Amino acid sequence: MVVIWAAELRRAVRSGRALVLLGLYSMFSALVLLVVGFVTRELQTQVNDKLMAAGADAEATARAADEMHQGVLGFLTSNDTAMMQALSQVPIVVLVVFKITLFFLPAYIALMGFDQVSGEVGPRSIRYLTVRARRSSVLMGKFLSQATLLLGLVLIIDLAIFVYARILNPDFAMGLLVVNLLKFWGATIVFSLAYVALTTLCSSLFRSPAVSLVFNFILLFVFWLMDSVGRAVADTSLLRFVRYLSPSYYSGNLLHPQLAEFASSGAAYAAFAAIFLGGAYGVLRARDL
């Protein structure tokens, strides 16, 4: 497993795929940062202009800015008091980018690893691996190589986002930057592992990488629909329970300061990852390679 993991990781880096993936992630993050930064500045400018026109002093202006910050923070954290207090010193732009990234990452992960298994099952090159290693080792090696590559890419982009936030907000202390960088990075990784496992499952189901990719996107849409419908219906409807079958439902507490809340979300994502990897192993074991 370790040998396959190292070989797959070296192949991804040497082929230039890692640079392409980094460029795609960077472009998306930069676009979100620019849009969020522009909207934030425009809203702040409008509020300040109205207060100045009304004759408000500097203290009133600062108080209005703080109220707007708390309002946006409450919206992003579903008005969870503990989370609002823990994230009160984190720039809003970081929180907004994090929330939007959670919608982008599943599709990004699908693009990153849709051919990890099907790309070798189709031409039957995988049989040379299965002769020398167990199928479970091949599967886990490929899964871990994708997870490791994603871990590094997310760290690079998160570091750039926090540095950008630090430049725009000089009062964002370096100690807080480091602590929250590790916290946001860890939350993103916990969230992503279930989707890496889902991509591994989809790649194991078909011999064609294109079919694997399309099926992966279909499942992502189904999970998103289940979460959306489950949240939208009334609490008395039985449809509300379908949201618990979607991985994205459990993302709300990934930044929660209380260990029990974070652990419940982490356990849910670990369970999804185990289910998807178990399915992938079952498919690979039953398939004639």
C-alpha positions as CSV (number, residue, x, y, z in Angstrom):
1,M,0.0,0.0,0.0
2,V,2.8,2.4,0.9
3,V,4.7,1.7,-2.3
4,I,1.6,2.3,-4.4
5,W,0.8,5.5,-2.5
6,A,4.3,6.8,-3.1
7,A,4.3,5.8,-6.7
8,E,0.9,7.3,-7.5
9,L,1.8,10.5,-5.7
10,R,5.1,10.9,-7.7
11,R,3.3,10.2,-10.9
12,A,0.7,12.9,-10.2
13,V,3.4,15.4,-9.4
14,R,5.7,14.6,-12.3
15,S,2.9,14.5,-14.9
16,G,2.1,18.1,-14.1
17,R,-1.4,17.3,-12.9
18,A,-0.7,18.8,-9.5
19,L,0.2,22.1,-11.2
20,V,-3.0,22.1,-13.2
21,L,-5.1,21.3,-10.2
22,L,-3.3,24.0,-8.2
23,G,-4.0,26.5,-10.9
24,L,-7.7,25.6,-11.1
25,Y,-8.0,25.9,-7.3
26,S,-6.1,29.2,-7.3
27,M,-8.2,30.7,-10.0
28,F,-11.5,29.8,-8.2
29,S,-10.2,31.1,-4.8
30,A,-8.9,34.3,-6.4
31,L,-12.2,34.9,-8.1
32,V,-14.1,34.4,-4.9
33,L,-11.7,36.7,-3.0
34,L,-12.1,39.5,-5.5
35,V,-15.8,39.3,-5.6
36,V,-16.3,39.0,-1.8
37,G,-13.7,41.8,-1.2
38,F,-15.4,44.1,-3.7
39,V,-18.9,43.5,-2.3
40,T,-17.7,44.0,1.3
41,R,-16.0,47.2,0.5
42,E,-19.0,48.5,-1.4
43,L,-21.4,47.7,1.5
44,Q,-19.0,49.3,4.0
45,T,-18.7,52.4,1.9
46,Q,-22.4,52.8,1.5
47,V,-23.0,52.4,5.3
48,N,-20.3,54.9,6.0
49,D,-21.6,57.4,3.5
50,K,-25.1,57.2,5.0
51,L,-23.9,57.6,8.5
52,M,-21.7,60.6,7.5
53,A,-24.7,62.2,5.7
54,A,-26.7,61.7,8.9
55,G,-24.0,63.5,10.9
56,A,-22.8,60.4,12.8
57,D,-19.5,60.5,14.6
58,A,-16.6,58.1,14.3
59,E,-17.8,56.0,17.2
60,A,-21.2,55.5,15.6
61,T,-19.6,54.6,12.3
62,A,-17.4,52.0,14.1
63,R,-20.4,50.6,15.9
64,A,-22.4,50.2,12.7
65,A,-19.5,48.4,11.1
66,D,-19.3,46.0,14.0
67,E,-23.0,45.4,13.8
68,M,-22.8,44.6,10.1
69,H,-19.8,42.2,10.9
70,Q,-21.9,40.5,13.6
71,G,-24.8,40.2,11.2
72,V,-22.8,38.5,8.5
73,L,-21.1,36.3,11.0
74,G,-24.4,35.2,12.5
75,F,-25.7,34.4,9.0
76,L,-22.6,32.3,8.2
77,T,-22.7,30.4,11.5
78,S,-26.5,30.0,11.7
79,N,-26.4,32.3,14.8
80,D,-24.5,29.7,16.9
81,T,-23.3,31.8,19.8
82,A,-20.2,29.7,20.5
83,M,-19.1,29.7,16.9
84,M,-19.7,33.4,16.6
85,Q,-17.5,34.1,19.6
86,A,-14.8,31.7,18.4
87,L,-14.7,33.2,14.9
88,S,-15.4,36.9,15.8
89,Q,-11.7,37.8,15.1
90,V,-11.5,36.0,11.8
91,P,-12.0,38.3,8.7
92,I,-15.3,37.8,7.1
93,V,-13.7,37.3,3.7
94,V,-12.1,34.1,5.0
95,L,-15.4,32.7,6.3
96,V,-17.2,33.5,3.1
97,V,-14.5,31.8,1.0
98,F,-14.6,28.8,3.3
99,K,-18.4,28.4,2.9
100,I,-18.2,28.8,-0.9
101,T,-15.3,26.4,-1.1
102,L,-17.4,23.6,0.5
103,F,-19.7,23.8,-2.5
104,F,-16.7,23.8,-5.0
105,L,-14.6,21.1,-3.4
106,P,-16.7,18.0,-4.2
107,A,-16.7,18.8,-7.9
108,Y,-13.0,19.7,-7.7
109,I,-12.2,16.3,-6.1
110,A,-14.2,14.5,-8.8
111,L,-12.1,16.2,-11.4
112,M,-8.9,15.4,-9.5
113,G,-9.4,11.6,-9.2
114,F,-12.1,10.4,-11.5
115,D,-9.7,8.2,-13.4
116,Q,-7.6,6.9,-10.5
117,V,-9.0,3.3,-10.9
118,S,-11.0,3.4,-14.2
119,G,-8.0,4.8,-16.0
120,E,-6.3,1.5,-15.4
121,V,-9.2,-0.9,-15.4
122,G,-10.1,0.0,-19.0
123,P,-6.8,-0.8,-20.6
124,R,-6.3,-3.6,-18.0
125,S,-2.9,-2.1,-16.8
126,I,-4.2,-2.6,-13.2
127,R,-3.7,-6.3,-13.5
128,Y,0.1,-5.8,-13.2
129,L,-0.5,-4.2,-9.9
130,T,-3.0,-6.8,-8.6
131,V,-0.5,-9.5,-9.4
132,R,2.0,-8.0,-7.0
133,A,-0.3,-6.5,-4.4
134,R,-3.6,-7.2,-2.8
135,R,-6.6,-5.3,-4.3
136,S,-7.2,-3.7,-1.0
137,S,-3.7,-2.3,-1.0
138,V,-4.1,-1.0,-4.5
139,L,-7.3,0.7,-3.6
140,M,-6.0,2.3,-0.4
141,G,-2.8,3.3,-2.0
142,K,-4.7,5.2,-4.8
143,F,-7.1,6.7,-2.2
144,L,-4.3,7.9,0.0
145,S,-2.3,9.4,-2.9
146,Q,-5.4,11.5,-3.9
147,A,-5.9,12.5,-0.3
148,T,-2.3,13.5,0.2
149,L,-2.3,15.6,-3.0
150,L,-5.5,17.3,-1.9
151,L,-4.1,17.9,1.5
152,G,-1.1,19.8,0.1
153,L,-3.2,21.8,-2.4
154,V,-5.6,22.9,0.2
155,L,-2.8,24.0,2.6
156,I,-1.2,26.1,-0.1
157,I,-4.5,27.9,-1.1
158,D,-5.6,28.3,2.6
159,L,-2.2,29.9,3.4
160,A,-2.6,32.3,0.5
161,I,-6.1,33.2,1.6
162,F,-5.0,33.9,5.2
163,V,-2.1,36.0,4.0
164,Y,-4.4,38.0,1.8
165,A,-6.8,38.5,4.8
166,R,-3.8,39.6,6.9
167,I,-2.8,42.2,4.3
168,L,-6.3,43.6,4.2
169,N,-6.8,43.5,8.0
170,P,-3.5,44.5,9.8
171,D,-5.2,43.9,13.2
172,F,-5.5,40.2,12.4
173,A,-2.7,39.0,14.7
174,M,-0.2,36.5,13.5
175,G,-1.0,34.1,16.3
176,L,-4.6,34.1,15.4
177,L,-3.7,33.6,11.7
178,V,-1.7,30.4,12.4
179,V,-4.3,28.9,14.8
180,N,-7.2,29.6,12.5
181,L,-5.2,28.5,9.4
182,L,-4.7,25.1,11.0
183,K,-8.4,25.0,12.1
184,F,-9.8,25.8,8.7
185,W,-7.3,23.5,6.9
186,G,-8.3,20.6,9.2
187,A,-12.0,21.3,8.7
188,T,-11.6,21.3,5.0
189,I,-9.6,18.0,5.0
190,V,-12.2,16.3,7.2
191,F,-14.9,17.4,4.9
192,S,-13.0,16.4,1.8
193,L,-12.1,12.8,2.7
194,A,-15.6,11.5,2.3
195,Y,-15.7,13.0,-1.2
196,V,-12.3,11.5,-2.1
197,A,-13.7,8.1,-1.1
198,L,-16.8,8.8,-3.2
199,T,-14.6,9.5,-6.2
200,T,-12.7,6.3,-5.6
201,L,-16.0,4.4,-5.5
202,C,-17.2,6.0,-8.8
203,S,-13.9,5.3,-10.4
204,S,-14.1,1.7,-9.4
205,L,-17.6,1.1,-10.8
206,F,-16.8,1.7,-14.5
207,R,-14.1,1.0,-17.0
208,S,-14.4,4.3,-18.8
209,P,-13.1,7.4,-16.9
210,A,-15.6,9.7,-18.6
211,V,-18.5,7.6,-17.4
212,S,-17.0,7.6,-13.9
213,L,-16.8,11.4,-13.9
214,V,-20.4,11.8,-15.2
215,F,-21.7,9.3,-12.6
216,N,-19.8,11.1,-9.9
217,F,-21.4,14.4,-10.8
218,I,-24.8,12.8,-10.8
219,L,-24.2,11.5,-7.2
220,L,-23.0,14.9,-6.1
221,F,-26.2,16.5,-7.5
222,V,-28.4,13.8,-5.7
223,F,-26.6,14.5,-2.4
224,W,-27.0,18.2,-2.8
225,L,-30.7,17.8,-3.7
226,M,-31.3,15.5,-0.6
227,D,-29.7,18.1,1.7
228,S,-31.6,21.0,0.1
229,V,-35.0,19.2,0.2
230,G,-34.5,18.0,3.7
231,R,-33.8,21.5,5.0
232,A,-36.6,23.1,3.0
233,V,-39.5,20.9,4.0
234,A,-41.4,21.3,7.3
235,D,-40.2,19.5,10.4
236,T,-43.4,17.3,10.4
237,S,-42.6,15.9,6.9
238,L,-40.8,12.5,6.6
239,L,-38.7,14.0,3.8
240,R,-36.7,15.9,6.4
241,F,-34.8,12.8,7.2
242,V,-33.2,12.5,3.7
243,R,-30.8,15.3,4.7
244,Y,-29.1,13.0,7.1
245,L,-28.0,10.8,4.1
246,S,-26.1,13.7,2.5
247,P,-22.5,14.3,3.6
248,S,-22.9,18.1,3.1
249,Y,-25.5,18.3,5.9
250,Y,-22.8,17.7,8.5
251,S,-20.5,20.5,7.5
252,G,-22.1,23.1,9.8
253,N,-20.1,22.1,12.9
254,L,-16.7,21.6,11.3
255,L,-15.5,25.0,12.8
256,H,-17.3,24.6,16.1
257,P,-15.1,25.3,19.1
258,Q,-16.7,22.6,21.2
259,L,-15.0,19.2,20.7
260,A,-18.2,17.2,20.9
261,E,-19.9,19.2,18.1
262,F,-16.8,18.9,15.9
263,A,-16.4,15.2,16.7
264,S,-19.9,14.4,15.7
265,S,-19.4,16.0,12.2
266,G,-16.0,14.3,11.9
267,A,-17.5,10.9,12.8
268,A,-20.2,11.4,10.1
269,Y,-17.6,12.1,7.4
270,A,-15.4,9.2,8.6
271,A,-18.5,6.9,8.3
272,F,-19.3,8.1,4.8
273,A,-15.7,7.6,3.8
274,A,-15.7,4.1,5.2
275,I,-19.0,3.2,3.4
276,F,-17.7,4.5,0.1
277,L,-14.3,2.8,0.4
278,G,-16.1,-0.4,1.4
279,G,-18.2,-0.2,-1.7
280,A,-15.2,0.4,-3.9
281,Y,-13.4,-2.6,-2.4
282,G,-16.4,-4.8,-2.9
283,V,-16.6,-3.7,-6.6
284,L,-12.9,-4.2,-7.2
285,R,-12.8,-7.5,-5.5
286,A,-15.7,-8.9,-7.6
287,R,-14.5,-7.5,-10.9
288,D,-12.4,-9.6,-13.3
289,L,-9.2,-7.6,-13.7
